[in-house]
Every structure is written in structure tokens, then in C-alpha cells.
Amino acid sequence: MSRFFSERHASLVPYTPGEQPQIPIVAKLNTNESPYPPSEGVARAIIGQIGKLQRYNDPACAALRAAAAKVYDVAPENLMAVNGSDEALFFAFLAFCDEKRPLAFPDITYGFYPVYADLLHIPARAVPLRKDFTIDPADYGGPGENVVLANPNAPTGLYLPLDGIRRLLETRPDSVVIVDEAYIDFGGKSCVPLIKEYDNLLVVQTFSKARSMAGARLGFAIGDAALIRDLETVRFASNPYNVNRMTQAAGIAAFEENDYYMQNCRRIMETREFTAGMLREMGFEVLPSLTNFLLARTDAVRGRELYRSLRNRGILVRWFDQPRIADYIRVSIGSREEMELFLQGVRDILRERSESK
């Protein structure tokens, strides 16, 4: 670091994104992107904005929020559009957490939660998952403690049913419960309807997974109107033009063609179950996932070695050097063809290891 870097950030460990390869790759299965392109209407909407880029975009995202409100069955005042769901999380941590209102999250979960807590100097508690990697709502209940959960969780892929979310909301009425639903469209049931019952629930969703727009950076915070006003105060104090003109238009078009994306989700779910079944036939332990990825391990080869061997074959998956999951790899669900390449790569690696013994 330079001699000018603030001492208050000297110990900050930044988030490590999944690799964006600069080498030839035959199957990119490491960052949970959709294997399918955006709908045709999205492309037309983006092109239609090119001649207007000399003008600022609408900071209120009024048309986009109106389109989102129809799909989520809420009022526009229950929505804030953001530059990817990470921005919603950042604004929420900034708005609702401090020294008197600490934060709790699972010990195995999305890596940005502890990074943002460190950056904003928020006291944080990592709550151990159960032995089977599930979340127990009873473990979250420290004094004044806000909670953030990815549901389904990442990188485990496990889903906490809505009665578990209700338990958190009802036992923590004076705390904000943030539910990060980045993967909710792959088999889970969204808790967005619960915002009409609980004023302490904030739901975060993204277009990066189910709606094929990871590169466009679009997400939403959904909650009680008062919570959203708090977030808007933070947004307008930092980045009021956060969702650019092209992304707003693309988001509206995507909502208009929502059936296309939901059909893609069903295709991904079918491919996920096929892949999980094939891995289990090869002797893998595969966690039951309601996401567009699988967390899997085998006694035949360590997680790091399997990750490296696949990468050498041009197949990218994700490996986490963390206690309890270091023997696992996380595999994004690509097209059926990409998953066939991945499975064949795994078979070859297992065969080579067996022959070398």
C-alpha cells in the first residue's frame, strides 16, 4: 500500500471475485453466471439508448421501479434499484448497522458480508452453520443484532424455508433482517410477500443470475417504504445516478419478457439435477441445492487438486480455502454441453488417479 492509505483501512482484506479468465476456456463454471444470453428485447432496449447517452439517466429509476413493482407485486415505494445487489447490501449495512447495532451472518456464506463489515467498522459475528451446513434461526439473537442471510445460501446452495425467516423476523422485531435472494429463482420461494407483514425485512435481489445480466449490474432492495427511504437517503448522499440509462432500459425489457428467464431457470434446474445425479454416481457427496450451482466433494481427490486439474483442462470451477469446505468444489450450472464437458473432465481425473495408484 502507499504511504497515503488511511490507517483505518490498513487491515482490510478485500473481496476476491471469481476468476475472469485470460486463458482459453472450454467451460466457465466458476461465477454462477447464466449460460443463456439476455432476451432479444434487452438488446433492442440497450441499442435504443445509445443516442441518448449525452443525457443523465433518471436517478429515481421511476419506469424501472414501476416495471419491477408489477413483477414483485409490491408498490414502487417498496423498491430501490441498485448497481448490482452488492450495492444494496452496502447501502443497507451503511444505513442500519453501527457500533450499537452489530451484524450477524453465517460463517460459511457470501464473502462480501465480512468485507463490508470490516470496511464500515461494523462489529460482526460469524455464526457457525450446523454440521449439515443448514442455518438455525435460533442462533441469531444477540443484543441489538441485525442479521444478513443469503437464501439459498452460498456457497452451500441450501435453502431456509419461509417459516425459518418468519421466526427470525418475529424474534428480532427491533432488528433489520436482510435476506439476500440472489438465487431464489432456482427452486426457492421468495420472502418478498412478507414485507407486507414485517417492517424489519429487507429483501435483496439481483439480475446477475436468473436474468442473464451479470455484466449489466442491476439489482433491487425490496422492503417497507420507510426502510427504502432510509436506503434512498444513503444512495442520494453517495451515488444518485447509480443505475445507468442502458441498464434501466434493459431491466424494463427483461421484466416485460420475464417468462423467457423463468423458462431458462427451469432448464438450469433440470441440468443441475442431471449433474448432481451423475456426480453422485461417481461417488461424490453433493449438497442439495436450490441455486444455479452445486457444492460437491469426493474422497478420491482433494478439492484444491480437483480444481487445479479441471483448470488445466480449461474447465473453471470455484474452490474456497476455508475450514469445513476446503475439500469441496463449487460448480456453476452451465449449458448441458458445458456440464457434459465438466463431467467428462472429472471422469478423466478420477481414472488417471486410479491408474496411478
Secondary structure, 3 states (H helix, E strand, C coil): CCCCCCHHHCCCCCCCCCCCCCCCCCEECCCCCCCCCCCHHHHHHHHHHHHHCCCCCCCCCHHHHHHHHHHHCCCHHHEEEECCHHHHHHHHHHHHCECCECEEEECCCCCHHHHHHHHCCCCEEEECCCCCCCCCHHHCCCCCCEEEEECCCCCCCCCCCHHHHHHHHHHCCCCCEEEECCCHHHCCCCCHHHHHCCCCEEEEEECCCCCCCCCCCCEEEEECHHHHHHHHHHHHCCCCCCCCHHHHHHHHHHHHCHHHHHHHHHHHHHHHHHHHHHHHHCCCEECCCCCCEEEEEECCECHHHHHHHHHHCCEECECCCCCCCCCEEEEECCCHHHHHHHHHHHHHHHHHHHHHC
